[in-house]
Amino acid sequence: MSRIGRAPIPIPEGVQVSVQDSVVTVKGPKGELSRTIPYPISVKVEDGVITVSRPTDSSAHRSLHGLSRTLIANMVTGVTKGFEKRLEVRGVGYRVQRLGDRLMLQVGYSHPIELIAPPGLEITDLETFTPTTANEWLSGRFSVRGIDKERVGQLAADIRRLREVEPYKGKGIKYVNERVRRKAGKAAGKGAK
């Protein structure tokens, strides 16, 4: 049996969970999420705990068992605490600024890139840095927040893809604690005339 799938999910105080056919709905202080669970997987809510079970031990049912349990646990976490991805922009001449509900990024293209967060997500905690000798490459940091883990991660990945970090100078958009593997540039030396 799947160790992840058989772990019960405790329901925190202030959270309501309902199961209708194969649709699980979770309501909490931060909002409401619902998701359709694949057919052979069954979900039960009893005594403040959510349990997920599967009908057989086939590999398809085993994989859906763990996945379904994790998706429901993420829904419970999302409506209580929410999710956040922090990104930072690095590069000389790169800038991040807020104009009303929009975020403007200047990341080396001929035009600024305008970002508007889709409904249910927000781009917050904007920090801008001025070039100094100690931190000349760091231009700004910001966060993507929301209650749906999948949508938060997808928006952060889409923003990061706008200007991926290049390996020579480390310029671009990256997650705050992401390690970028750096490469050495061309070495002047042997045979140069």
N, C-alpha and C positions, 0 to 999 in steps of 0.2 A: 504494500500500500504506500502511496505517496506520503512522505513525511510532511511536505508542505501542505498538500491537499487535506490531510486529516487533522491538521491543527485547527482548533476552534477559534473563531474571531469574536473577542468580547465586544459588546456594544456599549460605548461610553454613555454617560448620563447626558440627556438632552438630544440623543440621536434616535430616530425612528426608522425601522427597517420593515419593508413589506415585500412579500413575494406573491406575484399574480402570474400564474402559468409559469413561464420561464423568464419573466421580467423582474429584476430586483431593483427596488427603489429605496434610496437612502436619503433621509432628510436630517439636516443638522443646523447648527448655528450659522454656518457660512453659506448654506445653500442646499440644493437638492440635485442628486445625480441618479440616473437610472441606466440600466444596461441589460441586454438580453443575454442570458446564459445559454450555451449550446444545449441541445435537446437531451442527450442521455444523462447529463449532470443534474442532480437534484439539490435544492437548497432548502434548509429548514431553520426557522427562528424559534428557539425555545429557551426560556429562563435567562434572557439577556445574553445569549450566545448564538452565533450563526455557525451552522455546520454544513459542510459541502460533502456530498458523497457521489460515488459512481456505481453503475450497475455491474460492470465486469472488470476483469484485469487486463483487457486488451491494451496494446500500447497507445492507441488513439484515445481511449477513455482515460488512461493514466495521465497523458499529457494535458488533456482538457481539465482533469480534476485539479491539478496544481495551478494551472492558469486561471481557472474560474475562481478559486479561493483567493489568489493574489489580487485579481481585479476587484473582488468585493472588499478585501481588506484595504486596498488603495482608495476605494470610494468612501469607506468609513473614515480613514485618515484625512481625506480631502475635505469632507464636510465639517470636520472638527478643527484641524490645524491648517490645512491648505498645503500647497507645494510651491517651491521657489527654485529658480535657476538663476545664478548670478553670472553675468558676462562682463568682460572688460575689453576696451578698445585700446590698442597700442599702435603707435606710429607717429613719426614727425609729420605735423600738418593734419593729422586726423583729429576730428572734433565730434563731440556729442552734445546736443542741446535740446531743450524742451521748448516747444511752441504750442501752448495750450494743451490739447490732449494728444498732440503728435510728438514724435521723437525724430529729430533730424540727425542723420549720420553723414559725416564727410570722411570717407575712407579711401581716398585716392582715385576716385572716378571723376569725370568731368562735371558731374552733377551731384547734389546731395541726395541721399536716399531718405525717403519719408516713411515712417512706420506708424501705423495706427493699430492698437491692440484690438483683436476681434472681441465680440461680446463674451463676457465671462472670464476674460483674462485682462491683466493690467501690467503695464511697464512702469516700474516705480524705482525709488531709491537712486535717483540720478546723482552721481558725484562727478564733477568735472575737475580736472587737474590742469594747472598751468605748467608749462615746461620749466623744469629746474635742472640743475646739474645732477641731483640725486635721482630724479624720476623723469627724465626727459622723454621717455617713450610712452609713458602711461597717459592717455588722453581722457578716459572716463570709464566709469563703472555704472551698471544698472542691473535691475532684477526683473525677471518675468515671473508673475505670480498668478495663481488660480487654484480652483478646487479639483480640477480634472488633471491628473498626473500626465496622461497621454498628450493632452493638448498643450500643457505647459512645456513639456519636453520637445514637442514638435515645433512650437513657435521659437523656442530658444535655438533649436537646430537650424531652422530657416534663417534666423538672424545671423547666426555664426557662419552660415554658408554664403552670406553676402560678400564677405572678404575673409577667406580662410587664412590662418596664420601661415606665413611663408617661413621656411626653415633656416634662412640665412640671417636675417635681422630680427625675426620674431614679430614682424608687423602684421596686424590683422585683428580679427575679433575672436576671442577665445573664452572658455569658461574660466572662472576666477582661479580655481585650483588645478587647472589642466596643465600638464607638463608637455611642453613642445620639444620634440627631439630636434636639436640644432645641428646644422652642418657647417663645416669649415668652408670658407670661401676659397677662391683660387689663390694658390700660394705663389708669390713672386720668388724667383730664385734660379734654380738650375736651368741653364741654357738660355736665360733671358739676356738679350743683347740690347 
